[in-house]
Amino acid sequence: MKLANLLMERRINIDLKARTKDEAIIELLEMIKNEGVSFDYDAVLHSVKSREEIENTSYGHGFAFPHARTDAVNELYILIGVSSYGLEGKTPDSIPVHVVCLLLTPATIAKLYLQTLSGLANFGRIEGNLDKIMAVKHPCELVKLIAEANITVDKELMVRDIMRHSVATVTPDDTLKEVANRMFHDRLSALAVVDDENNLLGVINDRDLIKAALPDYKSLISNLNYSMDVEPFEELLKQEDKIKVSQLFRTEYEVAQPETRIVEVAAMMIFKDIRRVFVTSTDNKLCGVLLRKDIVNMVIRG
C-alpha cells in the first residue's frame, strides 16, 4: 500500500500559524476537533508531550515527527502542518522546522504506525522535498508529492523502518586516538570500519581499545598478583597516534539488509547476545545500523 493512501487532505494544514512545535501540535489537534472526532484531547496532548520529553522529535532537514501511542485514540491519525516561516527551537542541523507530521495511534497497530513514521521520515530525507513542500498551495498538492515519491507501507516491520541511517565510521588508517575521540564525542561504544568506497570491513569497539592495553589480560584474571613491569594504559597512550585501526578492528560482525524482517534480527540479537547489527546493501555498502535499544525504544515503548 502506498503511504499517500493513508493521508487525508482535511488533516493537512499548509499554513500553520504556530511559532513553536508545541503550538503546532495543538493547532494540528484542532483539525480533528473540528471534524467532530470524540476522544480525550488532554490525554492525547499529554502523551505527545511526554514522548517529546523523552526525545526531541525534530528530525532535521526541516521536519519534525511528534508522535504517541495512546489508548485515548482507536485508529491511526496522520496530521501534517507546514510553517512558511519556520518554528522556533533547536534542531539537529540548525534548519528550522517547517513541516510537522503528528502521528497518533493505539498500541494495537504499532506496525502500521512505525512504518508510516519511517515512510514520512524517508520522504523528508529526499533532497529537495522540503522546497517542494514549501511551494504547495493546496493539501492535495502535498498528497501528490508524497504519492510521486512511491513510498510504500509493507505488511511486516522491516529493518529499514527503524534503522539508523547515520552511522559513525572510521577507516583502517585512522589511529587509536581518533577512534577514542570519536567514541567520546558521539557517546558511542563501537564504530563501523569502512574503506574509501563505504564498503563495510569490520567493527571496532571500546573492548578492543582496552584489549590493546591489556593483551595479557587472561593471565591477569587468573592471577590477581600478576606483576607488570610497566603501567599498560600509560604505554598505550604513548602509542595512540601510531596504533592504527587496521591493527585492532574485528571482522566478526552481524549484518542485515534493509528488507530483513525485524523479528528475524531481534531473534538473532537475543540468540547471539549482540547489541548492534549493521545494515548493508546487497553490494556490501554500509547504509545503516540497528541497535537493540532501538527495538525497545521504537517497537516496544513507541
PECOR-V911971 format. One record per backbone hydrogen bond with DSSP energy under -0.5 kcal/mol. CO is the residue of the C=O (numbers start at 1). NH is the residue of the N-H. Records with the same first field share a line. If there is no record, write none. Layout:
BEGIN
CO = NH ; NH
END
This chain:
BEGIN
1 = 153
2 = 5
3 = 6
4 = 7
8 = 11
9 = 12
11 = 80
12 = 14
13 = 82
19 = 88
20 = 24
21 = 25
22 = 26
23 = 27
24 = 28
25 = 29
26 = 30
27 = 31
28 = 31 ; 32
29 = 32 ; 33
30 = 34
31 = 35
32 = 35 ; 36 ; 37
33 = 36
37 = 39
39 = 41
40 = 44
41 = 45
42 = 46
43 = 47
44 = 48
45 = 49
46 = 50
47 = 51
48 = 52
49 = 53
50 = 54
51 = 55
57 = 59 ; 65
60 = 63
62 = 98 ; 99
63 = 59 ; 60
64 = 101
66 = 103
68 = 70 ; 105
70 = 73
77 = 79 ; 104
79 = 102
80 = 13
81 = 100
82 = 16 ; 84
87 = 97
88 = 21
91 = 94
94 = 96
97 = 87
98 = 83
99 = 64 ; 101
100 = 81 ; 102
101 = 103
102 = 79
103 = 68
104 = 77
105 = 70
106 = 109
107 = 110
109 = 113
110 = 114
111 = 115
112 = 116
113 = 117
114 = 118
115 = 119
116 = 120
117 = 121
118 = 122
119 = 123
120 = 124
121 = 125
122 = 126
123 = 126
126 = 129
128 = 132
129 = 133
130 = 134
131 = 135
132 = 135
133 = 136
138 = 141 ; 142
139 = 143
140 = 144
141 = 145
142 = 146
143 = 147
144 = 148
145 = 149
146 = 151
147 = 150
151 = 3
152 = 154
157 = 262
158 = 161 ; 162
159 = 162 ; 163
163 = 165
164 = 289
165 = 167
168 = 192
170 = 194
171 = 174
172 = 246
174 = 245
175 = 179
176 = 180
177 = 181
178 = 182
179 = 183
180 = 184
181 = 185
182 = 186
183 = 187 ; 188
184 = 187
189 = 206
191 = 204
192 = 170 ; 194
193 = 201 ; 202
195 = 198
198 = 286
199 = 195
202 = 193
203 = 250
204 = 191
205 = 208 ; 209
206 = 210
207 = 211
208 = 212
209 = 213
210 = 213 ; 214
214 = 217
216 = 219 ; 220
217 = 221
218 = 222
219 = 223
223 = 226
230 = 232
231 = 235
232 = 236
233 = 237
234 = 238
235 = 239
236 = 239
237 = 240
239 = 242 ; 243
240 = 177
243 = 176
244 = 247
245 = 248 ; 249
250 = 203
251 = 253
254 = 278
256 = 280
257 = 260
258 = 160
260 = 159
261 = 264 ; 265
262 = 266
263 = 267
264 = 268
265 = 269
266 = 270
267 = 271
268 = 272
269 = 273 ; 274
275 = 292
277 = 290
278 = 256 ; 280
279 = 287 ; 288
281 = 284
284 = 200
285 = 281
288 = 279
289 = 164 ; 291
290 = 277
291 = 294 ; 295
292 = 296
293 = 297
294 = 298 ; 299
295 = 299 ; 300
296 = 301
297 = 302
END
